[in-house]
Structures are given as C-alpha cells and as structure tokens.
Amino acid sequence: MPRLPRFPIQILILILTSILLAACGVPALDGPTATPAPTPITTPFAGIREDPQRLTLIQTDLPAGFRKVDNTSLHSGHNAVLFMNPEAVKAGSGQDVLGVVDEITIYEDDADARDAFENDLRTTEADIANDVAGAENVDGDSIRVAAYEPALDGADLQRAFKVSYQLGDQKIYEYRYQFMVSNAIANVIVTTRAQANGGESEDARAQADAIAQAQVDKLNDYRAAPQ
C-alpha cells in the first residue's frame, strides 16, 4: 500500500514565493515544466483505475487566466500539479484566486485509501500552521488555521481547513481540502488574496469551493462500477 505522501510543500512554497516576487515587481513564473510520461495503472478491482496524471485538474477546469506551471509525480500512483493566475499575481491587489495545487494518490483499494485518510495525522491545525510557517517571507505570528466545512458533494470522506497569514504586505487566505473518492485521495490547496480591508473574500472562497468540487466530480467520473 503506498503511504499518503506528505503534500509537496516545495510546490506550495513556489506559490507563496511567486506571490511575493510579483508584489515586488518581479515577473511571475515562466512556462510549464515538462510533464513526465504517464505510467498506466491497471488494477483488477472496482474503483478508480486511471493514471493519476489524467485525474488531476487541467486548465479548463479552473477559472479563466490560469496556466499550469509545474507538475510532479512521486510514484506511478501519484501526481501533483501547480497552476497560477499570472495576471492576478502581478496585479498585487484585488480579491483573486492566485494559485491552485492539486494532488492525487491512488491506493490498491477503498479500504487502503480509507485507512490512509483516517490515520493521516499530518492534517491537523498545528501541522498545517507549521507547513505555512516554513514558507519564505510568511509572518509566523499572523498564521491562523481553522477547520472548514465546505458543501462538497460526492466525496466518501472529507476534511478542510481555512488558513490565513501575512505574506509581505499582503494578507492571504488559503483553502485546503482533503477528500477520498473510492480508492483515491485528493489534496487541493487554493490560494487567494484578501479584501483590501484584510477580510476574507466570499467570491474567492466560492471559487475555491468550486475548484475542489471539480476535482471531486472528476474522480467520480472515473469511478468504475463493481463487476
């Protein structure tokens, strides 16, 4: 059984660093890195049997303006992808969704996925706060993490957290979702910019929930019926 990999924090740092550099007038990240060749996954049980590179979100699943800037696979049952909205990042202001990290891990069966989900002790408020504090230029004293209950439809198990922190001169809100669909576990992080007064943007939060729902729907589209 593959262990649930620790969320690729390097990708998250890439998002945060890009936001900070853009705020300082440095151009956003250049084009996407090469995507590794897919490794087909074939399993004899009912569930999700697709290559995880086909299961992660693509540009057309996201609001206008996003482009893929990085992609990584830790093993044949895992894929993670980073999207950025370069114009929103370069703007330096506005209640926008700035970046999306999407990670999929496929397990041998539903029971293995459920065990990994239920025993994943890294998704606590304290662990998430430590992850964010490790990113460059984040004000550690400003980090706030709280459990969040989005209305996602179609997940077998789910949990979510709302995270806020100060990054340079900008207030950031992140929405972190983890959910299980059949034998797949997804982690989605959506990074948004606060309102001018530092408050949470309801529009940006709604977009974040819609992005997470798109990933739930995509996994369900590939769920195979028992034979």
C-alpha positions as CSV (number, residue, x, y, z in Angstrom):
1,M,0.0,0.0,0.0
2,P,1.5,3.4,-0.9
3,R,1.7,5.7,2.0
4,L,-0.1,9.0,1.7
5,P,2.8,11.3,0.6
6,R,3.4,14.5,2.5
7,F,1.9,17.3,0.5
8,P,4.6,18.6,-1.9
9,I,5.5,21.6,0.3
10,Q,8.1,22.7,-2.3
11,I,5.2,23.5,-4.7
12,L,3.3,25.4,-2.0
13,I,6.5,27.5,-1.3
14,L,6.7,28.1,-5.1
15,I,3.2,29.6,-4.9
16,L,4.0,31.8,-2.0
17,T,7.3,32.9,-3.4
18,S,5.7,33.8,-6.7
19,I,3.1,36.0,-5.0
20,L,5.8,37.8,-3.0
21,L,8.1,38.3,-6.0
22,A,5.2,39.6,-8.1
23,A,4.3,42.1,-5.3
24,C,7.9,43.3,-5.5
25,G,7.6,43.8,-9.3
26,V,9.4,40.7,-10.4
27,P,7.6,38.8,-13.3
28,A,5.6,35.7,-12.5
29,L,6.9,32.2,-13.2
30,D,7.8,31.2,-16.8
31,G,6.2,28.4,-18.7
32,P,5.4,24.9,-17.5
33,T,8.0,22.2,-16.9
34,A,7.9,19.1,-19.0
35,T,5.3,16.5,-17.8
36,P,6.7,13.1,-17.2
37,A,5.4,10.3,-19.4
38,P,2.3,8.6,-17.9
39,T,2.7,5.2,-16.3
40,P,-0.6,3.3,-16.8
41,I,-2.2,1.8,-13.7
42,T,-4.1,-1.4,-14.1
43,T,-5.9,-2.9,-11.1
44,P,-8.3,-5.8,-11.0
45,F,-10.9,-4.3,-8.6
46,A,-13.8,-1.9,-8.9
47,G,-12.7,1.7,-8.2
48,I,-10.6,4.3,-9.9
49,R,-8.1,2.6,-12.2
50,E,-6.9,5.6,-14.2
51,D,-3.4,7.1,-14.4
52,P,-3.4,9.9,-11.8
53,Q,-2.0,12.3,-14.4
54,R,-5.4,12.0,-16.1
55,L,-7.2,12.6,-12.8
56,T,-5.7,15.9,-11.6
57,L,-7.4,19.1,-12.7
58,I,-6.5,20.7,-16.1
59,Q,-6.6,24.3,-17.1
60,T,-10.1,24.2,-18.4
61,D,-11.4,23.0,-15.0
62,L,-10.3,26.3,-13.5
63,P,-11.4,30.0,-13.8
64,A,-10.1,32.0,-16.8
65,G,-6.5,33.1,-16.6
66,F,-4.9,30.1,-15.0
67,R,-2.0,28.2,-16.5
68,K,0.0,25.1,-15.4
69,V,3.5,25.9,-14.2
70,D,4.7,22.7,-12.6
71,N,4.0,19.0,-12.3
72,T,5.5,16.2,-10.2
73,S,5.0,12.5,-9.6
74,L,6.4,10.7,-6.6
75,H,5.5,7.2,-8.0
76,S,3.1,5.7,-10.5
77,G,0.1,6.1,-8.3
78,H,0.7,9.8,-7.5
79,N,0.6,13.1,-9.3
80,A,0.6,16.8,-8.2
81,V,0.2,19.9,-10.4
82,L,0.6,23.6,-9.8
83,F,-1.5,26.3,-11.5
84,M,-1.0,30.0,-11.3
85,N,-3.0,33.0,-12.4
86,P,-0.1,35.3,-13.6
87,E,-2.2,38.4,-14.2
88,A,-3.9,38.2,-10.8
89,V,-0.5,37.7,-9.1
90,K,1.1,40.6,-10.9
91,A,-1.8,42.9,-10.1
92,G,-0.7,43.0,-6.5
93,S,-4.2,43.7,-5.3
94,G,-7.8,42.5,-5.8
95,Q,-9.8,39.7,-4.4
96,D,-8.5,37.0,-6.7
97,V,-7.7,33.3,-6.7
98,L,-3.9,33.3,-7.2
99,G,-2.8,29.7,-7.3
100,V,-4.0,26.1,-7.1
101,V,-2.1,23.0,-6.0
102,D,-3.8,19.7,-6.8
103,E,-2.5,16.3,-5.7
104,I,-3.9,12.8,-6.3
105,T,-2.8,9.5,-4.8
106,I,-4.3,6.2,-5.9
107,Y,-4.4,3.2,-3.5
108,E,-4.9,-0.5,-4.1
109,D,-8.5,-0.4,-2.9
110,D,-11.0,1.6,-1.0
111,A,-10.0,0.1,2.4
112,D,-6.4,1.1,1.9
113,A,-7.5,4.7,1.0
114,R,-9.8,4.9,4.0
115,D,-7.1,3.7,6.3
116,A,-4.6,6.3,4.9
117,F,-7.2,9.0,5.2
118,E,-8.3,8.2,8.7
119,N,-4.7,7.8,10.0
120,D,-3.2,10.8,8.3
121,L,-2.0,12.7,11.4
122,R,-0.4,15.5,9.3
123,T,-3.6,17.3,8.6
124,T,-4.2,18.9,11.9
125,E,-4.3,22.7,12.6
126,A,-0.9,22.6,14.2
127,D,0.7,20.6,11.3
128,I,-0.7,23.0,8.7
129,A,0.5,26.0,10.6
130,N,4.0,24.5,10.7
131,D,3.9,23.9,7.0
132,V,2.9,27.5,6.3
133,A,5.4,28.9,8.8
134,G,8.2,27.1,6.8
135,A,7.4,29.0,3.7
136,E,9.6,32.0,2.8
137,N,8.6,35.5,4.0
138,V,5.5,34.4,5.9
139,D,4.9,36.2,9.2
140,G,4.7,33.3,11.6
141,D,2.7,35.3,14.2
142,S,0.0,36.0,11.7
143,I,-0.9,32.4,10.8
144,R,-4.4,31.3,11.7
145,V,-5.8,27.8,10.9
146,A,-9.4,26.6,11.5
147,A,-11.4,23.7,10.4
148,Y,-13.7,24.5,7.5
149,E,-16.9,22.7,6.2
150,P,-17.4,23.3,2.5
151,A,-20.5,21.8,0.9
152,L,-18.7,19.3,-1.4
153,D,-20.9,16.7,-3.0
154,G,-19.7,13.2,-3.9
155,A,-16.8,12.6,-1.6
156,D,-16.7,9.5,0.6
157,L,-14.7,11.2,3.3
158,Q,-13.6,14.8,3.5
159,R,-12.0,17.5,5.7
160,A,-11.0,21.0,5.0
161,F,-9.1,23.9,6.6
162,K,-9.2,27.7,6.2
163,V,-5.7,29.3,6.6
164,S,-4.8,33.0,6.8
165,Y,-1.5,34.7,7.1
166,Q,0.5,37.7,6.2
167,L,2.9,37.4,3.2
168,G,5.0,40.5,2.8
169,D,2.4,43.3,2.6
170,Q,-0.4,41.1,1.5
171,K,-3.0,39.1,3.5
172,I,-3.5,35.6,2.1
173,Y,-6.4,33.2,2.6
174,E,-5.9,29.5,1.7
175,Y,-8.5,26.8,1.5
176,R,-7.1,23.3,2.0
177,Y,-9.2,20.3,1.1
178,Q,-8.6,16.6,1.5
179,F,-11.1,14.1,0.4
180,M,-11.4,10.4,-0.5
181,V,-13.4,9.1,-3.6
182,S,-13.3,5.4,-3.8
183,N,-9.6,4.4,-3.7
184,A,-8.3,7.9,-4.5
185,I,-7.3,10.6,-2.1
186,A,-7.0,14.2,-3.3
187,N,-5.4,17.2,-1.7
188,V,-6.3,20.6,-3.1
189,I,-4.9,24.0,-1.9
190,V,-6.4,27.2,-3.3
191,T,-4.5,30.4,-2.5
192,T,-6.5,33.7,-2.6
193,R,-5.8,37.3,-1.8
194,A,-7.8,39.0,1.0
195,Q,-10.1,42.0,0.5
196,A,-8.5,45.5,0.8
197,N,-9.5,45.6,4.5
198,G,-7.8,42.3,5.2
199,G,-11.1,40.4,5.3
200,E,-12.0,37.1,3.6
201,S,-13.5,37.4,0.1
202,E,-16.7,35.4,-0.2
203,D,-16.3,35.4,-4.0
204,A,-12.8,33.9,-3.8
205,R,-13.9,31.3,-1.2
206,A,-16.8,30.3,-3.5
207,Q,-14.3,29.9,-6.4
208,A,-12.1,27.8,-4.1
209,D,-15.0,25.5,-3.2
210,A,-16.0,25.2,-6.9
211,I,-12.4,24.1,-7.8
212,A,-12.4,21.5,-5.1
213,Q,-15.9,20.3,-6.3
214,A,-14.5,20.0,-9.8
215,Q,-11.9,17.6,-8.5
216,V,-14.4,15.5,-6.6
217,D,-16.6,15.3,-9.8
218,K,-13.6,14.3,-11.9
219,L,-12.7,11.4,-9.6
220,N,-16.3,10.2,-9.6
221,D,-16.3,10.3,-13.4
222,Y,-13.6,7.7,-13.3
223,R,-15.0,5.5,-10.6
224,A,-15.7,2.1,-12.0
225,A,-18.8,0.1,-11.1
226,P,-18.3,-3.3,-9.4
227,Q,-18.2,-6.2,-11.9
